[in-house]
Amino acid sequence: MSAPGVDFYVLESPSEAAVDRLACRVVDKAYGAGHRVALLARDDAHGELLDDLLWTFSQGSFIPHALVRDDEQAPVLVHPGIPPGDIPVEVIVTLLDDPLDEAFHHLRIADIIGAGEERRRQARLRFRFYREHGMEPRTHRI
């Protein structure tokens, strides 16, 4: 997961909880591979939920992380919304509806998508955006 690009992880489950757990699994994999990671939440409340979930989603993993407002030096940062372009990470795991702009295209982006027509429609728009901006998105069905 180290080369620049974007991977879409498409989950067939309509459950938001399942989408959040998948995001934590992708964070765990990226952190385990030695990368500094940002997990992008929809808002502050979602960020706090993800912060808690990173501690509990898997009994076999330990992911040192923090909400970005609490500790910008943690190996995994939970960030509400789109962070500034100079965020010092190598992998971004996003649960946002909007694509990440060119400032992030030197990073690996993991875009997590749940079931539901509106989520899929937004994902198609992001896919098209990334392709139009020189990235070659890959899709993984989970």
GUTITOR-526099 format. One record per atom (N, C-alpha, C): x, y, z; residue number from 0; residue in one letter; atom name. Coordinates in nm, 2 decimals, decimal comma, padded with zeros to 4 digits, always signed. Atoms other than C-alpha are relative to their C-alpha. Layout:
GUTITOR-526099
+--------+--------+--------+-----+------+------+
:     c1 :     c2 :     c3 : seq : type : atom :
+--------+--------+--------+-----+------+------+
:      X :      Y :      Z : NUM :    A :   CA :
...
+--------+--------+--------+-----+------+------+
end
This chain:
GUTITOR-526099
+--------+--------+--------+-----+------+------+
:     c1 :     c2 :     c3 : seq : type : atom :
+--------+--------+--------+-----+------+------+
: +00,08 : -00,12 : +00,00 :   0 :    M :    N :
: +00,00 : +00,00 : +00,00 :   0 :    M :   CA :
: +00,09 : +00,13 : +00,00 :   0 :    M :    C :
: -00,09 : -00,12 : -00,02 :   1 :    S :    N :
: +00,30 : +00,24 : -00,04 :   1 :    S :   CA :
: +00,01 : +00,08 : -00,13 :   1 :    S :    C :
: -00,01 : -00,08 : +00,12 :   2 :    A :    N :
: +00,29 : +00,35 : -00,41 :   2 :    A :   CA :
: -00,11 : +00,10 : +00,00 :   2 :    A :    C :
: +00,11 : -00,10 : +00,01 :   3 :    P :    N :
: +00,09 : +00,67 : -00,48 :   3 :    P :   CA :
: -00,11 : -00,06 : -00,08 :   3 :    P :    C :
: +00,12 : +00,04 : +00,07 :   4 :    G :    N :
: -00,26 : +00,61 : -00,60 :   4 :    G :   CA :
: -00,12 : -00,01 : +00,09 :   4 :    G :    C :
: +00,12 : +00,00 : -00,08 :   5 :    V :    N :
: -00,61 : +00,55 : -00,48 :   5 :    V :   CA :
: -00,07 : -00,14 : -00,02 :   5 :    V :    C :
: +00,07 : +00,13 : +00,00 :   6 :    D :    N :
: -00,79 : +00,22 : -00,39 :   6 :    D :   CA :
: -00,13 : +00,03 : +00,06 :   6 :    D :    C :
: +00,13 : +00,00 : -00,05 :   7 :    F :    N :
: -01,16 : +00,20 : -00,35 :   7 :    F :   CA :
: -00,04 : -00,14 : +00,06 :   7 :    F :    C :
: +00,04 : +00,12 : -00,07 :   8 :    Y :    N :
: -01,28 : -00,06 : -00,10 :   8 :    Y :   CA :
: -00,15 : +00,01 : +00,01 :   8 :    Y :    C :
: +00,14 : +00,00 : +00,02 :   9 :    V :    N :
: -01,64 : -00,14 : -00,18 :   9 :    V :   CA :
: -00,06 : -00,11 : +00,09 :   9 :    V :    C :
: +00,06 : +00,10 : -00,10 :  10 :    L :    N :
: -01,83 : -00,31 : +00,11 :  10 :    L :   CA :
: -00,14 : -00,02 : -00,04 :  10 :    L :    C :
: +00,14 : +00,03 : +00,04 :  11 :    E :    N :
: -02,16 : -00,48 : +00,02 :  11 :    E :   CA :
: -00,09 : +00,02 : +00,12 :  11 :    E :    C :
: +00,08 : -00,02 : -00,11 :  12 :    S :    N :
: -02,29 : -00,43 : +00,37 :  12 :    S :   CA :
: -00,06 : +00,14 : +00,01 :  12 :    S :    C :
: +00,05 : -00,14 : -00,01 :  13 :    P :    N :
: -02,53 : -00,13 : +00,42 :  13 :    P :   CA :
: +00,03 : +00,06 : +00,14 :  13 :    P :    C :
: -00,02 : -00,04 : -00,13 :  14 :    S :    N :
: -02,42 : -00,10 : +00,78 :  14 :    S :   CA :
: +00,11 : +00,10 : +00,01 :  14 :    S :    C :
: -00,10 : -00,10 : -00,02 :  15 :    E :    N :
: -02,23 : +00,22 : +00,87 :  15 :    E :   CA :
: +00,11 : -00,06 : +00,10 :  15 :    E :    C :
: -00,09 : +00,06 : -00,09 :  16 :    A :    N :
: -02,07 : +00,02 : +01,16 :  16 :    A :   CA :
: +00,10 : -00,09 : -00,08 :  16 :    A :    C :
: -00,09 : +00,08 : +00,07 :  17 :    A :    N :
: -01,93 : -00,23 : +00,91 :  17 :    A :   CA :
: +00,09 : +00,08 : -00,09 :  17 :    A :    C :
: -00,09 : -00,09 : +00,08 :  18 :    V :    N :
: -01,79 : +00,05 : +00,69 :  18 :    V :   CA :
: +00,11 : +00,05 : +00,10 :  18 :    V :    C :
: -00,10 : -00,05 : -00,09 :  19 :    D :    N :
: -01,62 : +00,20 : +01,00 :  19 :    D :   CA :
: +00,10 : -00,11 : +00,04 :  19 :    D :    C :
: -00,09 : +00,11 : -00,04 :  20 :    R :    N :
: -01,48 : -00,14 : +01,10 :  20 :    R :   CA :
: +00,10 : -00,03 : -00,12 :  20 :    R :    C :
: -00,09 : +00,02 : +00,12 :  21 :    L :    N :
: -01,34 : -00,19 : +00,74 :  21 :    L :   CA :
: +00,10 : +00,11 : +00,00 :  21 :    L :    C :
: -00,10 : -00,11 : +00,00 :  22 :    A :    N :
: -01,18 : +00,15 : +00,76 :  22 :    A :   CA :
: +00,11 : -00,03 : +00,11 :  22 :    A :    C :
: -00,10 : +00,03 : -00,10 :  23 :    C :    N :
: -01,01 : +00,04 : +01,09 :  23 :    C :   CA :
: +00,09 : -00,11 : -00,05 :  23 :    C :    C :
: -00,08 : +00,11 : +00,05 :  24 :    R :    N :
: -00,89 : -00,28 : +00,92 :  24 :    R :   CA :
: +00,10 : +00,05 : -00,10 :  24 :    R :    C :
: -00,10 : -00,06 : +00,10 :  25 :    V :    N :
: -00,73 : -00,08 : +00,64 :  25 :    V :   CA :
: +00,10 : +00,08 : +00,07 :  25 :    V :    C :
: -00,10 : -00,08 : -00,08 :  26 :    V :    N :
: -00,57 : +00,16 : +00,89 :  26 :    V :   CA :
: +00,10 : -00,10 : +00,07 :  26 :    V :    C :
: -00,08 : +00,10 : -00,07 :  27 :    D :    N :
: -00,44 : -00,15 : +01,08 :  27 :    D :   CA :
: +00,11 : -00,06 : -00,10 :  27 :    D :    C :
: -00,09 : +00,05 : +00,10 :  28 :    K :    N :
: -00,29 : -00,29 : +00,76 :  28 :    K :   CA :
: +00,11 : +00,10 : -00,04 :  28 :    K :    C :
: -00,10 : -00,11 : +00,04 :  29 :    A :    N :
: -00,12 : +00,04 : +00,66 :  29 :    A :   CA :
: +00,09 : +00,03 : +00,11 :  29 :    A :    C :
: -00,09 : -00,02 : -00,12 :  30 :    Y :    N :
: +00,01 : +00,10 : +01,01 :  30 :    Y :   CA :
: +00,10 : -00,12 : +00,02 :  30 :    Y :    C :
: -00,08 : +00,12 : -00,01 :  31 :    G :    N :
: +00,14 : -00,26 : +01,02 :  31 :    G :   CA :
: +00,11 : +00,00 : -00,10 :  31 :    G :    C :
: -00,10 : +00,00 : +00,11 :  32 :    A :    N :
: +00,33 : -00,20 : +00,70 :  32 :    A :   CA :
: +00,10 : +00,12 : +00,02 :  32 :    A :    C :
: -00,10 : -00,10 : -00,04 :  33 :    G :    N :
: +00,51 : +00,09 : +00,87 :  33 :    G :   CA :
: -00,03 : +00,14 : -00,05 :  33 :    G :    C :
: +00,04 : -00,13 : +00,05 :  34 :    H :    N :
: +00,31 : +00,39 : +00,73 :  34 :    H :   CA :
: -00,06 : +00,08 : +00,11 :  34 :    H :    C :
: +00,07 : -00,10 : -00,08 :  35 :    R :    N :
: +00,20 : +00,70 : +00,90 :  35 :    R :   CA :
: -00,14 : +00,02 : -00,07 :  35 :    R :    C :
: +00,13 : +00,01 : +00,06 :  36 :    V :    N :
: -00,18 : +00,71 : +00,85 :  36 :    V :   CA :
: -00,09 : +00,12 : +00,06 :  36 :    V :    C :
: +00,11 : -00,09 : -00,04 :  37 :    A :    N :
: -00,47 : +00,97 : +00,86 :  37 :    A :   CA :
: -00,13 : -00,07 : -00,03 :  37 :    A :    C :
: +00,13 : +00,05 : +00,02 :  38 :    L :    N :
: -00,82 : +00,84 : +00,90 :  38 :    L :   CA :
: -00,10 : +00,12 : +00,00 :  38 :    L :    C :
: +00,09 : -00,12 : +00,02 :  39 :    L :    N :
: -01,07 : +01,10 : +00,77 :  39 :    L :   CA :
: -00,14 : -00,03 : +00,04 :  39 :    L :    C :
: +00,14 : +00,02 : -00,05 :  40 :    A :    N :
: -01,40 : +01,11 : +00,96 :  40 :    A :   CA :
: -00,09 : +00,11 : -00,06 :  40 :    A :    C :
: +00,09 : -00,10 : +00,06 :  41 :    R :    N :
: -01,71 : +01,30 : +00,84 :  41 :    R :   CA :
: -00,01 : +00,12 : +00,08 :  41 :    R :    C :
: +00,01 : -00,12 : -00,09 :  42 :    D :    N :
: -01,72 : +01,53 : +01,15 :  42 :    D :   CA :
: +00,06 : -00,04 : +00,13 :  42 :    D :    C :
: -00,06 : +00,02 : -00,13 :  43 :    D :    N :
: -01,61 : +01,56 : +01,51 :  43 :    D :   CA :
: -00,06 : -00,12 : +00,07 :  43 :    D :    C :
: +00,07 : +00,11 : -00,06 :  44 :    A :    N :
: -01,87 : +01,31 : +01,64 :  44 :    A :   CA :
: +00,05 : -00,13 : -00,06 :  44 :    A :    C :
: -00,04 : +00,12 : +00,07 :  45 :    H :    N :
: -01,77 : +01,05 : +01,38 :  45 :    H :   CA :
: +00,15 : -00,03 : +00,03 :  45 :    H :    C :
: -00,14 : +00,02 : -00,04 :  46 :    G :    N :
: -01,40 : +01,11 : +01,46 :  46 :    G :   CA :
: +00,01 : -00,06 : +00,14 :  46 :    G :    C :
: -00,01 : +00,05 : -00,14 :  47 :    E :    N :
: -01,46 : +01,04 : +01,83 :  47 :    E :   CA :
: -00,05 : -00,15 : -00,01 :  47 :    E :    C :
: +00,04 : +00,14 : +00,01 :  48 :    L :    N :
: -01,65 : +00,72 : +01,73 :  48 :    L :   CA :
: +00,11 : -00,09 : -00,05 :  48 :    L :    C :
: -00,11 : +00,07 : +00,06 :  49 :    L :    N :
: -01,36 : +00,61 : +01,51 :  49 :    L :   CA :
: +00,12 : -00,01 : +00,10 :  49 :    L :    C :
: -00,11 : +00,00 : -00,10 :  50 :    D :    N :
: -01,11 : +00,70 : +01,78 :  50 :    D :   CA :
: -00,03 : -00,12 : +00,10 :  50 :    D :    C :
: +00,03 : +00,11 : -00,09 :  51 :    D :    N :
: -01,29 : +00,46 : +02,02 :  51 :    D :   CA :
: +00,01 : -00,14 : -00,07 :  51 :    D :    C :
: +00,01 : +00,13 : +00,08 :  52 :    L :    N :
: -01,34 : +00,19 : +01,75 :  52 :    L :   CA :
: +00,15 : -00,05 : -00,03 :  52 :    L :    C :
: -00,14 : +00,05 : +00,03 :  53 :    L :    N :
: -00,96 : +00,18 : +01,67 :  53 :    L :   CA :
: +00,06 : -00,07 : +00,12 :  53 :    L :    C :
: -00,04 : +00,08 : -00,12 :  54 :    W :    N :
: -00,91 : +00,06 : +02,03 :  54 :    W :   CA :
: -00,06 : -00,13 : +00,02 :  54 :    W :    C :
: +00,08 : +00,12 : -00,03 :  55 :    T :    N :
: -01,17 : -00,21 : +02,02 :  55 :    T :   CA :
: -00,04 : -00,09 : -00,12 :  55 :    T :    C :
: +00,05 : +00,07 : +00,12 :  56 :    F :    N :
: -01,24 : -00,33 : +01,66 :  56 :    F :   CA :
: +00,07 : -00,14 : -00,01 :  56 :    F :    C :
: -00,07 : +00,13 : +00,01 :  57 :    S :    N :
: -00,98 : -00,62 : +01,69 :  57 :    S :   CA :
: +00,08 : -00,02 : +00,13 :  57 :    S :    C :
: -00,07 : +00,03 : -00,12 :  58 :    Q :    N :
: -00,85 : -00,78 : +02,00 :  58 :    Q :   CA :
: +00,15 : -00,03 : -00,02 :  58 :    Q :    C :
: -00,14 : +00,04 : +00,03 :  59 :    G :    N :
: -00,53 : -00,88 : +01,82 :  59 :    G :   CA :
: +00,09 : +00,12 : -00,05 :  59 :    G :    C :
: -00,08 : -00,10 : +00,06 :  60 :    S :    N :
: -00,42 : -00,54 : +01,71 :  60 :    S :   CA :
: +00,02 : +00,12 : +00,10 :  60 :    S :    C :
: -00,03 : -00,12 : -00,07 :  61 :    F :    N :
: -00,27 : -00,23 : +01,87 :  61 :    F :   CA :
: +00,04 : +00,11 : -00,10 :  61 :    F :    C :
: -00,03 : -00,11 : +00,10 :  62 :    I :    N :
: -00,28 : +00,10 : +01,67 :  62 :    I :   CA :
: +00,01 : +00,12 : +00,09 :  62 :    I :    C :
: -00,02 : -00,13 : -00,07 :  63 :    P :    N :
: -00,13 : +00,40 : +01,85 :  63 :    P :   CA :
: -00,06 : +00,11 : -00,08 :  63 :    P :    C :
: +00,06 : -00,10 : +00,08 :  64 :    H :    N :
: -00,35 : +00,68 : +01,74 :  64 :    H :   CA :
: -00,06 : +00,11 : +00,09 :  64 :    H :    C :
: +00,06 : -00,11 : -00,08 :  65 :    A :    N :
: -00,51 : +01,01 : +01,85 :  65 :    A :   CA :
: -00,08 : +00,08 : -00,10 :  65 :    A :    C :
: +00,07 : -00,11 : +00,07 :  66 :    L :    N :
: -00,76 : +01,27 : +01,74 :  66 :    L :   CA :
: +00,10 : +00,11 : -00,03 :  66 :    L :    C :
: -00,10 : -00,10 : +00,04 :  67 :    V :    N :
: -00,55 : +01,53 : +01,55 :  67 :    V :   CA :
: +00,00 : +00,12 : +00,09 :  67 :    V :    C :
: +00,01 : -00,12 : -00,09 :  68 :    R :    N :
: -00,67 : +01,80 : +01,79 :  68 :    R :   CA :
: +00,08 : -00,03 : +00,13 :  68 :    R :    C :
: -00,07 : +00,04 : -00,13 :  69 :    D :    N :
: -00,51 : +01,60 : +02,08 :  69 :    D :   CA :
: +00,15 : -00,02 : -00,02 :  69 :    D :    C :
: -00,14 : +00,04 : +00,02 :  70 :    D :    N :
: -00,18 : +01,49 : +01,93 :  70 :    D :   CA :
: +00,03 : -00,02 : -00,14 :  70 :    D :    C :
: -00,04 : +00,00 : +00,14 :  71 :    E :    N :
: -00,05 : +01,57 : +01,59 :  71 :    E :   CA :
: +00,12 : -00,09 : -00,04 :  71 :    E :    C :
: -00,12 : +00,08 : +00,02 :  72 :    Q :    N :
: +00,25 : +01,34 : +01,64 :  72 :    Q :   CA :
: -00,03 : -00,15 : +00,00 :  72 :    Q :    C :
: +00,04 : +00,14 : +00,00 :  73 :    A :    N :
: +00,06 : +01,01 : +01,67 :  73 :    A :   CA :
: +00,03 : -00,07 : -00,13 :  73 :    A :    C :
: -00,02 : +00,06 : +00,13 :  74 :    P :    N :
: +00,14 : +00,75 : +01,41 :  74 :    P :   CA :
: -00,12 : -00,02 : -00,09 :  74 :    P :    C :
: +00,13 : +00,00 : +00,07 :  75 :    V :    N :
: -00,23 : +00,73 : +01,32 :  75 :    V :   CA :
: -00,08 : +00,12 : +00,05 :  75 :    V :    C :
: +00,08 : -00,12 : -00,04 :  76 :    L :    N :
: -00,43 : +01,05 : +01,32 :  76 :    L :   CA :
: -00,14 : -00,01 : -00,05 :  76 :    L :    C :
: +00,14 : +00,00 : +00,04 :  77 :    V :    N :
: -00,81 : +01,06 : +01,32 :  77 :    V :   CA :
: -00,03 : +00,15 : -00,02 :  77 :    V :    C :
: +00,02 : -00,14 : +00,04 :  78 :    H :    N :
: -00,91 : +01,38 : +01,14 :  78 :    H :   CA :
: -00,14 : +00,02 : -00,05 :  78 :    H :    C :
: +00,13 : -00,03 : +00,05 :  79 :    P :    N :
: -01,26 : +01,53 : +01,10 :  79 :    P :   CA :
: +00,01 : +00,08 : -00,13 :  79 :    P :    C :
: +00,00 : -00,08 : +00,12 :  80 :    G :    N :
: -01,30 : +01,64 : +00,74 :  80 :    G :   CA :
: +00,14 : -00,01 : -00,07 :  80 :    G :    C :
: -00,12 : +00,00 : +00,08 :  81 :    I :    N :
: -01,03 : +01,72 : +00,49 :  81 :    I :   CA :
: +00,11 : +00,08 : +00,07 :  81 :    I :    C :
: -00,10 : -00,07 : -00,07 :  82 :    P :    N :
: -00,70 : +01,81 : +00,65 :  82 :    P :   CA :
: +00,08 : +00,09 : -00,09 :  82 :    P :    C :
: -00,08 : -00,08 : +00,09 :  83 :    P :    N :
: -00,46 : +02,07 : +00,53 :  83 :    P :   CA :
: +00,10 : -00,08 : -00,09 :  83 :    P :    C :
: -00,08 : +00,08 : +00,10 :  84 :    G :    N :
: -00,24 : +01,96 : +00,23 :  84 :    G :   CA :
: +00,13 : -00,04 : +00,05 :  84 :    G :    C :
: -00,13 : +00,04 : -00,05 :  85 :    D :    N :
: +00,07 : +01,94 : +00,44 :  85 :    D :   CA :
: +00,00 : -00,10 : +00,11 :  85 :    D :    C :
: +00,00 : +00,10 : -00,10 :  86 :    I :    N :
: -00,04 : +01,67 : +00,67 :  86 :    I :   CA :
: +00,11 : -00,11 : -00,02 :  86 :    I :    C :
: -00,11 : +00,09 : +00,01 :  87 :    P :    N :
: +00,26 : +01,45 : +00,74 :  87 :    P :   CA :
: -00,03 : -00,15 : +00,01 :  87 :    P :    C :
: +00,03 : +00,14 : +00,00 :  88 :    V :    N :
: +00,13 : +01,11 : +00,65 :  88 :    V :   CA :
: +00,03 : -00,06 : -00,14 :  88 :    V :    C :
: -00,02 : +00,07 : +00,12 :  89 :    E :    N :
: +00,18 : +00,84 : +00,38 :  89 :    E :   CA :
: -00,12 : -00,06 : -00,06 :  89 :    E :    C :
: +00,12 : +00,06 : +00,04 :  90 :    V :    N :
: -00,16 : +00,69 : +00,37 :  90 :    V :   CA :
: -00,12 : +00,07 : +00,06 :  90 :    V :    C :
: +00,12 : -00,06 : -00,05 :  91 :    I :    N :
: -00,50 : +00,85 : +00,40 :  91 :    I :   CA :
: -00,12 : -00,10 : -00,03 :  91 :    I :    C :
: +00,12 : +00,09 : +00,01 :  92 :    V :    N :
: -00,81 : +00,63 : +00,47 :  92 :    V :   CA :
: -00,11 : +00,10 : +00,02 :  92 :    V :    C :
: +00,10 : -00,10 : +00,00 :  93 :    T :    N :
: -01,11 : +00,84 : +00,39 :  93 :    T :   CA :
: -00,14 : -00,06 : +00,00 :  93 :    T :    C :
: +00,14 : +00,04 : +00,00 :  94 :    L :    N :
: -01,48 : +00,80 : +00,47 :  94 :    L :   CA :
: -00,08 : +00,12 : -00,04 :  94 :    L :    C :
: +00,07 : -00,12 : +00,04 :  95 :    L :    N :
: -01,57 : +01,14 : +00,32 :  95 :    L :   CA :
: -00,07 : -00,02 : -00,13 :  95 :    L :    C :
: +00,08 : +00,00 : +00,12 :  96 :    D :    N :
: -01,81 : +01,21 : +00,04 :  96 :    D :   CA :
: +00,08 : +00,07 : -00,12 :  96 :    D :    C :
: -00,07 : -00,08 : +00,10 :  97 :    D :    N :
: -01,57 : +01,46 : -00,14 :  97 :    D :   CA :
: +00,14 : -00,07 : -00,03 :  97 :    D :    C :
: -00,14 : +00,05 : +00,04 :  98 :    P :    N :
: -01,25 : +01,36 : -00,33 :  98 :    P :   CA :
: +00,10 : +00,09 : +00,07 :  98 :    P :    C :
: -00,11 : -00,07 : -00,05 :  99 :    L :    N :
: -00,92 : +01,47 : -00,20 :  99 :    L :   CA :
: +00,07 : +00,07 : -00,11 :  99 :    L :    C :
: -00,05 : -00,07 : +00,11 : 100 :    D :    N :
: -00,76 : +01,74 : -00,41 : 100 :    D :   CA :
: +00,15 : -00,04 : -00,03 : 100 :    D :    C :
: -00,13 : +00,03 : +00,05 : 101 :    E :    N :
: -00,42 : +01,74 : -00,58 : 101 :    E :   CA :
: +00,11 : +00,00 : +00,11 : 101 :    E :    C :
: -00,10 : -00,01 : -00,11 : 102 :    A :    N :
: -00,23 : +01,82 : -00,26 : 102 :    A :   CA :
: +00,02 : -00,14 : +00,06 : 102 :    A :    C :
: -00,01 : +00,13 : -00,06 : 103 :    F :    N :
: -00,29 : +01,46 : -00,16 : 103 :    F :   CA :
: +00,04 : -00,11 : -00,10 : 103 :    F :    C :
: -00,02 : +00,10 : +00,10 : 104 :    H :    N :
: -00,21 : +01,28 : -00,48 : 104 :    H :   CA :
: +00,14 : -00,06 : +00,00 : 104 :    H :    C :
: -00,13 : +00,07 : -00,02 : 105 :    H :    N :
: +00,15 : +01,19 : -00,38 : 105 :    H :   CA :
: -00,01 : -00,10 : +00,11 : 105 :    H :    C :
: +00,02 : +00,09 : -00,10 : 106 :    L :    N :
: +00,00 : +00,98 : -00,11 : 106 :    L :   CA :
: -00,08 : -00,12 : -00,05 : 106 :    L :    C :
: +00,09 : +00,11 : +00,03 : 107 :    R :    N :
: -00,18 : +00,64 : -00,11 : 107 :    R :   CA :
: -00,13 : +00,04 : +00,07 : 107 :    R :    C :
: +00,13 : -00,03 : -00,06 : 108 :    I :    N :
: -00,55 : +00,70 : -00,06 : 108 :    I :   CA :
: -00,09 : -00,12 : -00,01 : 108 :    I :    C :
: +00,09 : +00,11 : -00,01 : 109 :    A :    N :
: -00,79 : +00,43 : +00,06 : 109 :    A :   CA :
: -00,14 : +00,06 : +00,02 : 109 :    A :    C :
: +00,13 : -00,06 : +00,00 : 110 :    D :    N :
: -01,15 : +00,53 : -00,01 : 110 :    D :   CA :
: -00,10 : -00,11 : +00,04 : 110 :    D :    C :
: +00,09 : +00,11 : -00,05 : 111 :    I :    N :
: -01,40 : +00,32 : +00,19 : 111 :    I :   CA :
: -00,15 : +00,03 : -00,04 : 111 :    I :    C :
: +00,13 : -00,02 : +00,05 : 112 :    I :    N :
: -01,75 : +00,28 : +00,04 : 112 :    I :   CA :
: -00,09 : -00,11 : +00,05 : 112 :    I :    C :
: +00,10 : +00,09 : -00,04 : 113 :    G :    N :
: -02,06 : +00,13 : +00,19 : 113 :    G :   CA :
: -00,11 : -00,02 : -00,11 : 113 :    G :    C :
: +00,11 : +00,02 : +00,09 : 114 :    A :    N :
: -02,37 : +00,00 : +00,02 : 114 :    A :   CA :
: -00,10 : +00,12 : +00,00 : 114 :    A :    C :
: +00,10 : -00,11 : +00,01 : 115 :    G :    N :
: -02,65 : +00,23 : -00,08 : 115 :    G :   CA :
: +00,02 : +00,08 : -00,12 : 115 :    G :    C :
: -00,01 : -00,07 : +00,13 : 116 :    E :    N :
: -02,72 : +00,41 : -00,40 : 116 :    E :   CA :
: +00,07 : +00,14 : +00,01 : 116 :    E :    C :
: -00,06 : -00,14 : -00,01 : 117 :    E :    N :
: -02,63 : +00,76 : -00,28 : 117 :    E :   CA :
: +00,16 : -00,01 : +00,03 : 117 :    E :    C :
: -00,14 : +00,02 : -00,03 : 118 :    R :    N :
: -02,29 : +00,63 : -00,14 : 118 :    R :   CA :
: +00,07 : -00,04 : -00,13 : 118 :    R :    C :
: -00,06 : +00,05 : +00,13 : 119 :    R :    N :
: -02,22 : +00,45 : -00,47 : 119 :    R :   CA :
: +00,01 : +00,12 : -00,10 : 119 :    R :    C :
: +00,00 : -00,11 : +00,09 : 120 :    R :    N :
: -02,31 : +00,76 : -00,67 : 120 :    R :   CA :
: +00,11 : +00,10 : +00,03 : 120 :    R :    C :
: -00,11 : -00,09 : -00,04 : 121 :    Q :    N :
: -02,07 : +00,98 : -00,47 : 121 :    Q :   CA :
: +00,13 : -00,06 : -00,03 : 121 :    Q :    C :
: -00,13 : +00,06 : +00,03 : 122 :    A :    N :
: -01,80 : +00,72 : -00,50 : 122 :    A :   CA :
: +00,03 : +00,00 : -00,15 : 122 :    A :    C :
: -00,03 : +00,00 : +00,14 : 123 :    R :    N :
: -01,84 : +00,71 : -00,88 : 123 :    R :   CA :
: +00,05 : +00,14 : -00,04 : 123 :    R :    C :
: -00,05 : -00,13 : +00,02 : 124 :    L :    N :
: -01,79 : +01,09 : -00,88 : 124 :    L :   CA :
: +00,14 : +00,02 : +00,04 : 124 :    L :    C :
: -00,14 : -00,01 : -00,05 : 125 :    R :    N :
: -01,47 : +01,06 : -00,67 : 125 :    R :   CA :
: +00,09 : -00,08 : -00,10 : 125 :    R :    C :
: -00,08 : +00,08 : +00,09 : 126 :    F :    N :
: -01,35 : +00,78 : -00,90 : 126 :    F :   CA :
: +00,03 : +00,08 : -00,13 : 126 :    F :    C :
: -00,02 : -00,08 : +00,12 : 127 :    R :    N :
: -01,40 : +01,00 : -01,20 : 127 :    R :   CA :
: +00,10 : +00,12 : +00,02 : 127 :    R :    C :
: -00,09 : -00,12 : -00,04 : 128 :    F :    N :
: -01,23 : +01,30 : -01,03 : 128 :    F :   CA :
: +00,14 : -00,05 : +00,00 : 128 :    F :    C :
: -00,14 : +00,05 : -00,01 : 129 :    Y :    N :
: -00,92 : +01,09 : -00,95 : 129 :    Y :   CA :
: +00,05 : -00,03 : -00,13 : 129 :    Y :    C :
: -00,04 : +00,04 : +00,14 : 130 :    R :    N :
: -00,90 : +00,95 : -01,30 : 130 :    R :   CA :
: +00,03 : +00,12 : -00,08 : 130 :    R :    C :
: -00,03 : -00,13 : +00,07 : 131 :    E :    N :
: -00,93 : +01,30 : -01,45 : 131 :    E :   CA :
: +00,12 : +00,07 : +00,05 : 131 :    E :    C :
: -00,12 : -00,07 : -00,05 : 132 :    H :    N :
: -00,65 : +01,42 : -01,23 : 132 :    H :   CA :
: +00,12 : -00,09 : +00,00 : 132 :    H :    C :
: -00,12 : +00,08 : +00,03 : 133 :    G :    N :
: -00,40 : +01,15 : -01,35 : 133 :    G :   CA :
: +00,02 : -00,12 : +00,09 : 133 :    G :    C :
: -00,01 : +00,12 : -00,08 : 134 :    M :    N :
: -00,46 : +00,88 : -01,09 : 134 :    M :   CA :
: -00,07 : -00,12 : -00,07 : 134 :    M :    C :
: +00,07 : +00,12 : +00,05 : 135 :    E :    N :
: -00,55 : +00,52 : -01,18 : 135 :    E :   CA :
: -00,06 : -00,07 : +00,12 : 135 :    E :    C :
: +00,07 : +00,07 : -00,11 : 136 :    P :    N :
: -00,81 : +00,41 : -00,92 : 136 :    P :   CA :
: -00,01 : -00,15 : -00,02 : 136 :    P :    C :
: +00,02 : +00,15 : +00,00 : 137 :    R :    N :
: -00,83 : +00,04 : -00,83 : 137 :    R :   CA :
: -00,12 : -00,02 : +00,09 : 137 :    R :    C :
: +00,12 : +00,03 : -00,08 : 138 :    T :    N :
: -01,15 : -00,12 : -00,69 : 138 :    T :   CA :
: +00,02 : -00,14 : +00,06 : 138 :    T :    C :
: +00,00 : +00,13 : -00,07 : 139 :    H :    N :
: -01,16 : -00,40 : -00,43 : 139 :    H :   CA :
: -00,14 : -00,02 : +00,06 : 139 :    H :    C :
: +00,13 : +00,03 : -00,06 : 140 :    R :    N :
: -01,49 : -00,56 : -00,35 : 140 :    R :   CA :
: +00,02 : -00,09 : +00,12 : 140 :    R :    C :
: -00,01 : +00,07 : -00,13 : 141 :    I :    N :
: -01,52 : -00,68 : +00,01 : 141 :    I :   CA :
: -00,13 : -00,06 : +00,04 : 141 :    I :    C :
+--------+--------+--------+-----+------+------+
end
